[in-house]
Amino acid sequence: MLRMRQQFMISQVSFLYPVKILVGPKQEQELESFPSGNSAASKPVNPGSLTILGLHLTILPFTKMSLFTDKKEVQRSATALGYIAHVVSLIASYLEVPLRYPLRLGGSHTYINDYAPSIEPTSDLSSNIALSTNTKPAEFPLFLEGQDATRAAYAVFLLNKDIEQLLNYIGVKSLGPRHVLANLKELLRTIQSPEYIDT
């Protein structure tokens, strides 16, 4: 019964934040306008990129940021990352899985924390314990505006690690470190499948 409840709650999250394959704008419009018409069925559907609530997650601005980079594209990516972070946070709470890299949600200005100590270990065990309890987590932005591109790219990497943690929890392999939305789609698909209840 617990798994059925988890599945229901996560299906509601999937309904609020749909992760879909986006085909070209004209094709998508035709598919919606003519669900059973011949014009949409005769055209081969070319799978495009994945979107969350219709927004693409483009990592390009994180790696090649310049003065001439499209600011709206950067904002859309930050919004998409905020959506993904919210979905991950909700799924983790429903599955009762404490995330390795906790999130501080803030919409398009969300942060992710890394508690890994950046201090070199010493030989004294007692001082290591004291240092690890007093260390403050490093916070990384899941957006680029006014931030270092390297820190933002690392934040996306950590977010994918959280998704991988949830995938591992339900017994599914990750698709890799560069597939944030694909991993999220696989997580949602697996939890909503009948096999999730049976295992």
C-alpha positions in Angstrom: 0.0 0.0 0.0 2.9 2.3 0.7 4.3 1.8 -2.8 0.9 2.4 -4.3 0.7 5.7 -2.4 4.2 6.7 -3.4 3.3 5.9 -7.0 0.2 8.0 -6.9 2.0 11.0 -5.3 4.8 10.8 -7.9 2.3 10.5 -10.7 0.8 13.8 -9.5 4.3 15.3 -9.6 4.8 14.0 -13.1 1.4 15.6 -14.1 2.5 19.0 -12.6 6.0 18.8 -14.2 5.7 16.8 -17.4 9.0 15.6 -19.0 8.3 15.1 -22.7 10.1 14.7 -26.0 9.6 17.9 -28.0 9.4 17.6 -31.7 9.5 20.6 -34.0 6.9 23.4 -33.1 4.9 22.8 -36.3 4.9 19.1 -35.8 3.9 19.4 -32.2 1.1 21.8 -33.1 -0.1 19.4 -35.8 0.0 16.4 -33.5 -2.1 18.3 -31.0 -4.5 19.7 -33.5 -5.1 16.5 -35.4 -4.6 13.6 -33.0 -6.1 11.1 -35.4 -5.7 12.9 -38.7 -3.7 11.5 -41.6 -1.5 14.6 -42.0 0.1 14.1 -38.6 0.3 10.3 -38.9 1.9 10.3 -42.3 4.9 12.5 -41.2 7.7 10.7 -39.4 8.1 12.0 -35.9 11.6 13.1 -35.3 12.3 12.9 -31.6 13.7 16.2 -30.4 15.1 17.0 -27.1 13.5 16.5 -23.7 11.7 19.3 -22.0 10.2 19.9 -18.6 7.0 22.0 -18.7 8.0 22.9 -22.3 11.4 24.3 -21.3 14.6 22.9 -22.7 17.6 22.4 -20.4 20.5 23.7 -22.4 23.9 23.2 -20.7 25.6 25.2 -23.5 25.4 28.6 -21.7 27.2 27.0 -18.8 30.2 26.1 -20.9 30.3 28.9 -23.4 29.0 32.0 -21.6 29.9 35.3 -23.2 28.7 38.8 -23.4 26.6 37.9 -26.4 24.9 34.9 -24.9 21.1 35.0 -25.1 20.0 36.1 -21.6 16.5 34.6 -22.1 18.0 31.2 -22.9 20.0 31.4 -19.6 16.9 32.3 -17.7 14.9 29.4 -19.3 17.7 27.0 -18.3 17.7 28.3 -14.7 13.9 27.9 -14.6 14.1 24.4 -16.0 16.7 23.5 -13.4 14.5 25.0 -10.7 11.7 22.7 -11.9 13.9 19.7 -11.9 15.2 20.5 -8.4 11.6 20.8 -7.1 10.7 17.4 -8.7 13.8 15.7 -7.2 13.0 17.2 -3.8 9.4 16.0 -3.9 10.3 12.5 -5.1 13.0 12.2 -2.4 10.5 13.2 0.3 7.9 10.8 -0.9 10.4 7.9 -1.1 11.8 9.0 2.3 15.4 9.2 0.8 17.7 11.8 2.3 19.5 13.4 -0.6 23.3 13.3 -0.6 23.3 16.8 -2.0 20.4 18.7 -0.3 18.6 21.4 -2.3 17.7 25.0 -1.2 14.7 25.6 -3.5 14.2 29.1 -4.9 12.6 28.7 -8.3 15.0 29.9 -10.9 17.5 30.8 -8.2 17.9 27.4 -6.6 21.1 26.2 -4.8 22.5 22.7 -4.1 24.8 21.9 -1.2 27.9 19.8 -1.0 28.9 18.7 2.4 32.2 17.1 1.3 35.0 18.7 3.4 37.4 20.8 1.4 40.0 20.5 4.2 42.9 18.1 4.0 42.5 15.2 6.5 45.0 15.1 9.3 46.3 12.1 11.2 44.4 12.9 14.4 41.0 11.2 14.3 39.4 13.4 17.0 40.2 16.6 15.1 38.7 15.1 11.9 35.4 14.5 13.7 35.4 18.0 15.1 36.1 19.5 11.7 33.5 17.4 9.9 30.8 18.5 12.4 31.7 22.2 12.1 32.2 22.4 8.4 29.7 24.5 6.5 28.4 23.1 3.2 29.6 24.6 0.0 26.6 26.0 -1.9 26.5 25.9 -5.7 24.0 27.9 -7.8 21.7 26.1 -10.3 21.7 29.2 -12.4 24.2 31.3 -14.2 23.1 34.9 -13.8 25.9 36.7 -11.8 27.6 33.4 -11.0 30.7 31.6 -12.0 30.0 29.2 -14.9 32.2 26.4 -13.4 30.3 26.5 -10.1 26.9 26.4 -12.0 28.0 23.5 -14.1 29.2 21.6 -11.0 25.7 22.3 -9.4 24.1 20.6 -12.4 26.5 17.7 -12.0 25.4 17.4 -8.3 21.7 17.6 -9.2 22.2 14.7 -11.6 24.0 12.8 -8.8 20.8 13.3 -6.6 18.7 11.8 -9.5 21.2 8.9 -9.8 20.8 8.3 -6.0 17.1 8.0 -6.4 17.5 5.8 -9.5 19.8 3.5 -7.5 17.3 3.4 -4.6 14.7 2.0 -6.9 17.1 -0.4 -8.6 17.6 1.4 -11.9 20.9 2.4 -13.6 21.6 5.9 -14.6 21.9 6.9 -18.2 25.0 9.0 -17.5 26.2 12.3 -16.0 25.1 14.4 -19.0 21.5 13.2 -19.1 19.7 15.1 -16.4 16.3 15.2 -18.0 16.6 11.7 -19.4 17.5 10.3 -16.0 14.6 12.2 -14.5 12.2 10.8 -17.1 13.5 7.3 -16.5 13.0 7.8 -12.7 9.4 9.0 -13.2 8.6 6.2 -15.7 10.0 3.4 -13.5 8.1 4.6 -10.4 4.8 4.8 -12.4 5.3 1.4 -13.9 3.5 -1.7 -12.6 6.9 -3.3 -11.8 7.5 -0.7 -9.1 4.5 -2.1 -7.0 5.6 -5.7 -7.5 9.2 -5.3 -6.3 
